[in-house]
Amino acid sequence: MRSLGMAAAAIAFAATGAFAADKPDELKIGITTFLSGPASVFGEPAKAAADMIIEQINADGGIDGVPIAASYVDEGAGGEALVSEYRRLVEDVDVDLMLASISSGNCNQLAPLAEDLKVLNLMWDCGTQRIFEENDYRYVFRTQANATPEMLATVLYLLKTKPDFSTIAVVNQDYAWGRDSWDIFQTALKAMKPDAKVVAEFFPKFGAPDFSTEISRLQALRPDVILSTSWGGDLDTFVRQAAQRGLTNTSTLVLPLAESSLQRLGSALPPGHIVGGRGDHYFLHPERVGDPAFDDFMKAFHDKTGAYPIYPVFHMSQALAAVKAVYAKAIEANGGEWPDREQVVDAMDGLSFQGLGNEVTIRDDHQGLEDQLLGTTAKSDEYGFAILKDIMLFDAEDITTPVGEESIEWLKTLGPDFVASVEPKTYAD
């Protein structure tokens, strides 16, 4: 009888092509984010968004009837503690997948660990382009863009809106992100505007409380443009001190990460400066405002936190949208049955999903294709902080390093004609 039963099961499997894994009582997700330290200005809003989105998913019936249960890990505890907690969640808690991380350094550290542990890992916020350019992973995917399209879109916006500028300076935090992002930006700028002159490069210590030395030098040099890819408190402090000293009246600030600082800066950031959102992330997104789901979330998030969503909130929404989409795809491919974990990993290839921004698609190299939004600051009496006008929305495929190529080398091949060849959507106010 036992052999007959096994034979019948084999025949049924052959007929349907599906393997029915046991449907779990809950889908366990581990999420790493900064809950302490200076980067918690990103991590806490992301956690608030995750709690809200997961609550709504569960209220709507979960994923194929299975509720999501999230466990959080504080990236602010340091690398050793992060690795230990990551391993504990995978091996002891038996999470089904991980969302990690904010820090590029943490992503570099956790990606090979995820591969060793054979756990699906969605890099939900980190920007380093090196992950997939220098490594080949099965279990690691990124659900947003990397630093290359973020910086390239910024260069393009600058060249399209201020093509006649001639001098530029940089003030970046002195650590990997500050150095690497400047390398990407500078390489793209040299390729497309070779006559632009870099007049100063400043890399103050991470967490510096005083930028008077750098501001004094910049006032003497009077560059047309000042780039800063800094973030958080460092960026806020620099902008406030620059405005107090009148530097924002003589040079255009180009701030690719400043969408996340606008609300904190209030009126300190005057009109006329360039701001990016690390993707198409903006609570007044010109293509999403008016969509009931988008508008409802913006209001609910503000009601809960007292602030409007910033880009980590959008990135978290994309990661969780990917979770929903990949399970739906894997279940469909499995004949309507609950998939095993390897089937879920297989379903990530070519996956498309949409969070609060525009649709994102996972490429063959596991890199997400994400549009990029930039604008110019304008005064707003309604909000009490600068909003963006003259918005440009760059298509991800136009500005993302091709599969199999290395970003810096690819950027060197772009000439001045590339500026005109990329035609973003424009939203003039």
C-alpha positions as a Python dict, from the first residue, in 0.01 Angstrom:
ca = {
    (1, 'M'): (0, 0, 0),
    (2, 'R'): (281, 238, 88),
    (3, 'S'): (449, 186, -249),
    (4, 'L'): (117, 240, -426),
    (5, 'G'): (67, 565, -235),
    (6, 'M'): (412, 688, -331),
    (7, 'A'): (350, 597, -693),
    (8, 'A'): (21, 787, -691),
    (9, 'A'): (192, 1092, -544),
    (10, 'A'): (461, 1076, -811),
    (11, 'I'): (197, 1057, -1083),
    (12, 'A'): (12, 1355, -934),
    (13, 'F'): (333, 1559, -919),
    (14, 'A'): (418, 1473, -1279),
    (15, 'A'): (71, 1578, -1389),
    (16, 'T'): (68, 1912, -1212),
    (17, 'G'): (441, 1999, -1212),
    (18, 'A'): (393, 2133, -861),
    (19, 'F'): (540, 2049, -524),
    (20, 'A'): (324, 2142, -230),
    (21, 'A'): (540, 2265, 55),
    (22, 'D'): (368, 2289, 390),
    (23, 'K'): (200, 2628, 419),
    (24, 'P'): (348, 2794, 730),
    (25, 'D'): (153, 2956, 1009),
    (26, 'E'): (339, 3279, 936),
    (27, 'L'): (597, 3416, 694),
    (28, 'K'): (897, 3516, 903),
    (29, 'I'): (1098, 3815, 782),
    (30, 'G'): (1412, 3961, 938),
    (31, 'I'): (1471, 4332, 879),
    (32, 'T'): (1793, 4517, 954),
    (33, 'T'): (1771, 4894, 997),
    (34, 'F'): (1930, 5165, 1207),
    (35, 'L'): (1735, 5207, 1529),
    (36, 'S'): (2015, 5395, 1706),
    (37, 'G'): (2295, 5630, 1609),
    (38, 'P'): (2298, 5909, 1345),
    (39, 'A'): (2155, 5687, 1070),
    (40, 'S'): (1841, 5626, 1275),
    (41, 'V'): (1700, 5934, 1097),
    (42, 'F'): (1662, 5687, 808),
    (43, 'G'): (1608, 5368, 1003),
    (44, 'E'): (1325, 5473, 1230),
    (45, 'P'): (1100, 5605, 950),
    (46, 'A'): (1171, 5285, 756),
    (47, 'K'): (1066, 5073, 1053),
    (48, 'A'): (750, 5278, 1098),
    (49, 'A'): (670, 5221, 732),
    (50, 'A'): (739, 4848, 759),
    (51, 'D'): (507, 4818, 1058),
    (52, 'M'): (230, 5000, 873),
    (53, 'I'): (268, 4808, 548),
    (54, 'I'): (291, 4468, 717),
    (55, 'E'): (-14, 4548, 929),
    (56, 'Q'): (-208, 4633, 613),
    (57, 'I'): (-89, 4320, 429),
    (58, 'N'): (-198, 4105, 722),
    (59, 'A'): (-532, 4285, 747),
    (60, 'D'): (-588, 4206, 379),
    (61, 'G'): (-529, 3836, 441),
    (62, 'G'): (-153, 3811, 439),
    (63, 'I'): (28, 3638, 155),
    (64, 'D'): (-196, 3361, 25),
    (65, 'G'): (-354, 3353, 370),
    (66, 'V'): (-21, 3356, 557),
    (67, 'P'): (47, 3657, 784),
    (68, 'I'): (389, 3825, 792),
    (69, 'A'): (584, 3835, 1119),
    (70, 'A'): (880, 4074, 1125),
    (71, 'S'): (1187, 4070, 1351),
    (72, 'Y'): (1410, 4378, 1356),
    (73, 'V'): (1786, 4406, 1398),
    (74, 'D'): (1954, 4735, 1489),
    (75, 'E'): (2237, 4812, 1247),
    (76, 'G'): (2352, 5077, 1491),
    (77, 'A'): (2479, 4806, 1726),
    (78, 'G'): (2783, 4750, 1504),
    (79, 'G'): (2906, 4496, 1254),
    (80, 'E'): (2982, 4210, 1493),
    (81, 'A'): (2643, 4229, 1664),
    (82, 'L'): (2469, 4262, 1327),
    (83, 'V'): (2629, 3948, 1187),
    (84, 'S'): (2550, 3757, 1504),
    (85, 'E'): (2184, 3863, 1502),
    (86, 'Y'): (2153, 3797, 1131),
    (87, 'R'): (2284, 3444, 1176),
    (88, 'R'): (2056, 3389, 1478),
    (89, 'L'): (1747, 3491, 1283),
    (90, 'V'): (1832, 3258, 997),
    (91, 'E'): (1952, 2957, 1195),
    (92, 'D'): (1750, 2975, 1517),
    (93, 'V'): (1437, 3174, 1435),
    (94, 'D'): (1430, 3015, 1088),
    (95, 'V'): (1321, 3327, 902),
    (96, 'D'): (1209, 3277, 544),
    (97, 'L'): (1397, 3579, 411),
    (98, 'M'): (1597, 3882, 519),
    (99, 'L'): (1574, 4250, 429),
    (100, 'A'): (1925, 4391, 479),
    (101, 'S'): (2058, 4660, 493),
    (102, 'I'): (2083, 5040, 502),
    (103, 'S'): (2462, 5059, 529),
    (104, 'S'): (2667, 4970, 223),
    (105, 'G'): (2935, 4832, 452),
    (106, 'N'): (2676, 4605, 612),
    (107, 'C'): (2551, 4491, 271),
    (108, 'N'): (2906, 4402, 172),
    (109, 'Q'): (2939, 4202, 492),
    (110, 'L'): (2601, 4030, 485),
    (111, 'A'): (2576, 3938, 117),
    (112, 'P'): (2832, 3655, 135),
    (113, 'L'): (2681, 3543, 466),
    (114, 'A'): (2336, 3518, 306),
    (115, 'E'): (2492, 3311, 30),
    (116, 'D'): (2655, 3077, 280),
    (117, 'L'): (2330, 3041, 475),
    (118, 'K'): (2125, 3000, 156),
    (119, 'V'): (1870, 3258, 265),
    (120, 'L'): (1696, 3501, 31),
    (121, 'N'): (1831, 3849, 109),
    (122, 'L'): (1676, 4166, -31),
    (123, 'M'): (1914, 4463, -6),
    (124, 'W'): (1648, 4722, 57),
    (125, 'D'): (1844, 5048, 91),
    (126, 'C'): (2225, 5026, 56),
    (127, 'G'): (2381, 5205, -241),
    (128, 'T'): (2718, 5048, -318),
    (129, 'Q'): (2739, 4953, -684),
    (130, 'R'): (3018, 4704, -614),
    (131, 'I'): (2791, 4426, -482),
    (132, 'F'): (2687, 4281, -817),
    (133, 'E'): (2971, 4424, -1025),
    (134, 'E'): (3233, 4235, -825),
    (135, 'N'): (3034, 3928, -714),
    (136, 'D'): (2788, 3672, -844),
    (137, 'Y'): (2516, 3568, -599),
    (138, 'R'): (2216, 3337, -609),
    (139, 'Y'): (2039, 3447, -292),
    (140, 'V'): (2108, 3822, -288),
    (141, 'F'): (1899, 4082, -475),
    (142, 'R'): (1860, 4460, -457),
    (143, 'T'): (1510, 4610, -471),
    (144, 'Q'): (1622, 4964, -557),
    (145, 'A'): (1895, 5138, -755),
    (146, 'N'): (2261, 5167, -666),
    (147, 'A'): (2485, 5472, -644),
    (148, 'T'): (2566, 5490, -1015),
    (149, 'P'): (2221, 5588, -1151),
    (150, 'E'): (2171, 5809, -844),
    (151, 'M'): (2487, 6008, -919),
    (152, 'L'): (2454, 5994, -1298),
    (153, 'A'): (2100, 6133, -1284),
    (154, 'T'): (2230, 6414, -1063),
    (155, 'V'): (2502, 6503, -1314),
    (156, 'L'): (2248, 6496, -1597),
    (157, 'Y'): (2005, 6720, -1409),
    (158, 'L'): (2285, 6966, -1337),
    (159, 'L'): (2400, 6971, -1702),
    (160, 'K'): (2044, 7009, -1832),
    (161, 'T'): (1951, 7292, -1595),
    (162, 'K'): (2286, 7475, -1562),
    (163, 'P'): (2486, 7380, -1873),
    (164, 'D'): (2709, 7687, -1857),
    (165, 'F'): (2860, 7635, -1511),
    (166, 'S'): (3239, 7608, -1516),
    (167, 'T'): (3362, 7539, -1162),
    (168, 'I'): (3265, 7286, -898),
    (169, 'A'): (3372, 7191, -545),
    (170, 'V'): (3277, 6897, -325),
    (171, 'V'): (3216, 6867, 50),
    (172, 'N'): (3163, 6501, 139),
    (173, 'Q'): (3185, 6291, 452),
    (174, 'D'): (3522, 6121, 483),
    (175, 'Y'): (3430, 5755, 457),
    (176, 'A'): (3352, 5504, 183),
    (177, 'W'): (3021, 5656, 68),
    (178, 'G'): (3159, 6010, 49),
    (179, 'R'): (3464, 5900, -149),
    (180, 'D'): (3290, 5648, -376),
    (181, 'S'): (2995, 5871, -464),
    (182, 'W'): (3233, 6155, -555),
    (183, 'D'): (3433, 5914, -771),
    (184, 'I'): (3117, 5819, -962),
    (185, 'F'): (2996, 6179, -994),
    (186, 'Q'): (3335, 6316, -1097),
    (187, 'T'): (3391, 6042, -1355),
    (188, 'A'): (3053, 6108, -1516),
    (189, 'L'): (3106, 6485, -1511),
    (190, 'K'): (3450, 6462, -1674),
    (191, 'A'): (3307, 6239, -1947),
    (192, 'M'): (3014, 6467, -2031),
    (193, 'K'): (3159, 6811, -1949),
    (194, 'P'): (3538, 6779, -1970),
    (195, 'D'): (3592, 7155, -1937),
    (196, 'A'): (3436, 7167, -1587),
    (197, 'K'): (3703, 7253, -1333),
    (198, 'V'): (3715, 7101, -985),
    (199, 'V'): (3842, 7383, -764),
    (200, 'A'): (3829, 7213, -423),
    (201, 'E'): (3771, 6874, -263),
    (202, 'F'): (3685, 6870, 107),
    (203, 'F'): (3629, 6552, 308),
    (204, 'P'): (3552, 6656, 666),
    (205, 'K'): (3536, 6391, 934),
    (206, 'F'): (3209, 6199, 961),
    (207, 'G'): (2994, 6371, 1223),
    (208, 'A'): (3181, 6701, 1201),
    (209, 'P'): (2997, 6973, 1397),
    (210, 'D'): (3163, 7273, 1231),
    (211, 'F'): (3219, 7349, 862),
    (212, 'S'): (3353, 7704, 904),
    (213, 'T'): (3691, 7619, 752),
    (214, 'E'): (3539, 7463, 442),
    (215, 'I'): (3282, 7742, 405),
    (216, 'S'): (3548, 8013, 433),
    (217, 'R'): (3752, 7848, 159),
    (218, 'L'): (3446, 7807, -60),
    (219, 'Q'): (3352, 8172, -15),
    (220, 'A'): (3697, 8270, -136),
    (221, 'L'): (3687, 8030, -431),
    (222, 'R'): (3324, 8107, -529),
    (223, 'P'): (3260, 7788, -727),
    (224, 'D'): (2951, 7787, -946),
    (225, 'V'): (2843, 7454, -797),
    (226, 'I'): (2904, 7279, -465),
    (227, 'L'): (2826, 6908, -451),
    (228, 'S'): (2757, 6726, -127),
    (229, 'T'): (2642, 6365, -118),
    (230, 'S'): (2642, 6380, 262),
    (231, 'W'): (2332, 6284, 457),
    (232, 'G'): (2165, 6317, 795),
    (233, 'G'): (2299, 6551, 1059),
    (234, 'D'): (2620, 6625, 869),
    (235, 'L'): (2428, 6752, 566),
    (236, 'D'): (2184, 6946, 781),
    (237, 'T'): (2467, 7118, 968),
    (238, 'F'): (2657, 7203, 651),
    (239, 'V'): (2352, 7352, 478),
    (240, 'R'): (2251, 7558, 783),
    (241, 'Q'): (2601, 7698, 831),
    (242, 'A'): (2640, 7761, 456),
    (243, 'A'): (2312, 7952, 448),
    (244, 'Q'): (2401, 8155, 757),
    (245, 'R'): (2727, 8259, 595),
    (246, 'G'): (2562, 8347, 262),
    (247, 'L'): (2726, 8067, 64),
    (248, 'T'): (2389, 7955, -72),
    (249, 'N'): (2355, 8297, -239),
    (250, 'T'): (2677, 8265, -441),
    (251, 'S'): (2695, 7893, -530),
    (252, 'T'): (2436, 7635, -632),
    (253, 'L'): (2424, 7343, -392),
    (254, 'V'): (2377, 7001, -553),
    (255, 'L'): (2249, 6759, -286),
    (256, 'P'): (2157, 6412, -421),
    (257, 'L'): (2039, 6283, -80),
    (258, 'A'): (1873, 6598, 54),
    (259, 'E'): (1514, 6485, -3),
    (260, 'S'): (1549, 6320, 337),
    (261, 'S'): (1665, 6649, 496),
    (262, 'L'): (1411, 6895, 357),
    (263, 'Q'): (1169, 6871, 647),
    (264, 'R'): (1441, 6902, 912),
    (265, 'L'): (1605, 7197, 737),
    (266, 'G'): (1282, 7398, 723),
    (267, 'S'): (1353, 7739, 571),
    (268, 'A'): (1731, 7701, 602),
    (269, 'L'): (1762, 7566, 246),
    (270, 'P'): (1662, 7854, 17),
    (271, 'P'): (1518, 7831, -335),
    (272, 'G'): (1732, 7745, -635),
    (273, 'H'): (1931, 7443, -518),
    (274, 'I'): (1930, 7092, -665),
    (275, 'V'): (1795, 6802, -458),
    (276, 'G'): (1766, 6430, -529),
    (277, 'G'): (1572, 6151, -361),
    (278, 'R'): (1779, 5834, -416),
    (279, 'G'): (1523, 5700, -657),
    (280, 'D'): (1190, 5851, -756),
    (281, 'H'): (1109, 5912, -392),
    (282, 'Y'): (910, 6219, -297),
    (283, 'F'): (591, 6267, -99),
    (284, 'L'): (471, 6499, -378),
    (285, 'H'): (568, 6255, -655),
    (286, 'P'): (423, 6407, -973),
    (287, 'E'): (309, 6071, -1111),
    (288, 'R'): (172, 5928, -788),
    (289, 'V'): (-9, 6217, -621),
    (290, 'G'): (-378, 6162, -682),
    (291, 'D'): (-355, 5784, -658),
    (292, 'P'): (-574, 5694, -359),
    (293, 'A'): (-332, 5431, -220),
    (294, 'F'): (-41, 5675, -240),
    (295, 'D'): (-232, 5968, -92),
    (296, 'D'): (-378, 5755, 186),
    (297, 'F'): (-34, 5627, 289),
    (298, 'M'): (119, 5977, 285),
    (299, 'K'): (-155, 6096, 520),
    (300, 'A'): (-147, 5788, 744),
    (301, 'F'): (232, 5807, 779),
    (302, 'H'): (217, 6177, 864),
    (303, 'D'): (-58, 6115, 1116),
    (304, 'K'): (148, 5841, 1281),
    (305, 'T'): (494, 6003, 1279),
    (306, 'G'): (437, 6375, 1238),
    (307, 'A'): (652, 6376, 924),
    (308, 'Y'): (609, 6301, 556),
    (309, 'P'): (772, 5988, 412),
    (310, 'I'): (1135, 6015, 300),
    (311, 'Y'): (1329, 5786, 69),
    (312, 'P'): (1396, 5500, 319),
    (313, 'V'): (1019, 5472, 358),
    (314, 'F'): (985, 5434, -18),
    (315, 'H'): (1269, 5181, -26),
    (316, 'M'): (1104, 4978, 248),
    (317, 'S'): (775, 4984, 58),
    (318, 'Q'): (954, 4850, -249),
    (319, 'A'): (1118, 4566, -58),
    (320, 'L'): (787, 4457, 93),
    (321, 'A'): (614, 4492, -244),
    (322, 'A'): (882, 4259, -380),
    (323, 'V'): (805, 4009, -104),
    (324, 'K'): (436, 4006, -199),
    (325, 'A'): (513, 3987, -570),
    (326, 'V'): (771, 3710, -550),
    (327, 'Y'): (548, 3483, -341),
    (328, 'A'): (257, 3543, -576),
    (329, 'K'): (481, 3459, -873),
    (330, 'A'): (625, 3150, -704),
    (331, 'I'): (281, 3024, -599),
    (332, 'E'): (149, 3065, -953),
    (333, 'A'): (453, 2887, -1098),
    (334, 'N'): (397, 2608, -844),
    (335, 'G'): (44, 2538, -959),
    (336, 'G'): (-119, 2739, -681),
    (337, 'E'): (64, 2552, -406),
    (338, 'W'): (285, 2712, -141),
    (339, 'P'): (644, 2719, -276),
    (340, 'D'): (959, 2603, -104),
    (341, 'R'): (1236, 2857, -42),
    (342, 'E'): (1438, 2768, -349),
    (343, 'Q'): (1132, 2821, -568),
    (344, 'V'): (1090, 3167, -417),
    (345, 'V'): (1452, 3250, -497),
    (346, 'D'): (1399, 3129, -855),
    (347, 'A'): (1096, 3358, -886),
    (348, 'M'): (1306, 3669, -809),
    (349, 'D'): (1459, 3662, -1157),
    (350, 'G'): (1293, 3929, -1371),
    (351, 'L'): (1045, 4017, -1094),
    (352, 'S'): (854, 4344, -1129),
    (353, 'F'): (683, 4517, -837),
    (354, 'Q'): (568, 4858, -724),
    (355, 'G'): (589, 5022, -385),
    (356, 'L'): (516, 5388, -327),
    (357, 'G'): (722, 5497, -629),
    (358, 'N'): (723, 5375, -987),
    (359, 'E'): (760, 5011, -1086),
    (360, 'V'): (1094, 4839, -1022),
    (361, 'T'): (1226, 4537, -1215),
    (362, 'I'): (1502, 4298, -1110),
    (363, 'R'): (1765, 4245, -1384),
    (364, 'D'): (1960, 3932, -1467),
    (365, 'D'): (2242, 4048, -1236),
    (366, 'H'): (1990, 4085, -946),
    (367, 'Q'): (2012, 4466, -957),
    (368, 'G'): (1684, 4658, -934),
    (369, 'L'): (1603, 4915, -1202),
    (370, 'E'): (1467, 5225, -1028),
    (371, 'D'): (1380, 5563, -1180),
    (372, 'Q'): (1549, 5874, -1042),
    (373, 'L'): (1377, 6201, -945),
    (374, 'L'): (1548, 6536, -899),
    (375, 'G'): (1422, 6889, -863),
    (376, 'T'): (1509, 7243, -763),
    (377, 'T'): (1410, 7385, -426),
    (378, 'A'): (1127, 7634, -404),
    (379, 'K'): (972, 7819, -110),
    (380, 'S'): (649, 7674, 27),
    (381, 'D'): (426, 7853, 274),
    (382, 'E'): (201, 7547, 291),
    (383, 'Y'): (466, 7311, 423),
    (384, 'G'): (713, 7538, 600),
    (385, 'F'): (1009, 7373, 426),
    (386, 'A'): (1143, 7373, 72),
    (387, 'I'): (958, 7168, -188),
    (388, 'L'): (1076, 7071, -535),
    (389, 'K'): (989, 7235, -865),
    (390, 'D'): (1118, 7175, -1219),
    (391, 'I'): (1120, 6803, -1145),
    (392, 'M'): (1285, 6561, -1385),
    (393, 'L'): (1219, 6188, -1376),
    (394, 'F'): (1496, 5978, -1534),
    (395, 'D'): (1416, 5632, -1668),
    (396, 'A'): (1620, 5365, -1490),
    (397, 'E'): (1732, 5184, -1804),
    (398, 'D'): (1889, 5500, -1948),
    (399, 'I'): (2118, 5558, -1652),
    (400, 'T'): (2203, 5219, -1502),
    (401, 'T'): (2534, 5049, -1579),
    (402, 'P'): (2472, 4766, -1830),
    (403, 'V'): (2481, 4410, -1698),
    (404, 'G'): (2834, 4275, -1688),
    (405, 'E'): (3006, 4615, -1697),
    (406, 'E'): (3184, 4807, -1422),
    (407, 'S'): (3039, 5148, -1339),
    (408, 'I'): (3349, 5365, -1346),
    (409, 'E'): (3469, 5220, -1676),
    (410, 'W'): (3123, 5251, -1830),
    (411, 'L'): (3086, 5613, -1720),
    (412, 'K'): (3416, 5698, -1890),
    (413, 'T'): (3260, 5600, -2224),
    (414, 'L'): (2982, 5858, -2197),
    (415, 'G'): (3048, 6171, -2397),
    (416, 'P'): (2883, 6514, -2409),
    (417, 'D'): (2624, 6379, -2654),
    (418, 'F'): (2491, 6151, -2380),
    (419, 'V'): (2331, 6450, -2207),
    (420, 'A'): (2100, 6519, -2500),
    (421, 'S'): (2037, 6149, -2564),
    (422, 'V'): (1874, 6102, -2223),
    (423, 'E'): (1528, 6258, -2224),
    (424, 'P'): (1370, 6257, -1877),
    (425, 'K'): (1007, 6331, -1811),
    (426, 'T'): (978, 6691, -1697),
    (427, 'Y'): (729, 6849, -1459),
    (428, 'A'): (756, 7226, -1458),
    (429, 'D'): (564, 7420, -1193),
}
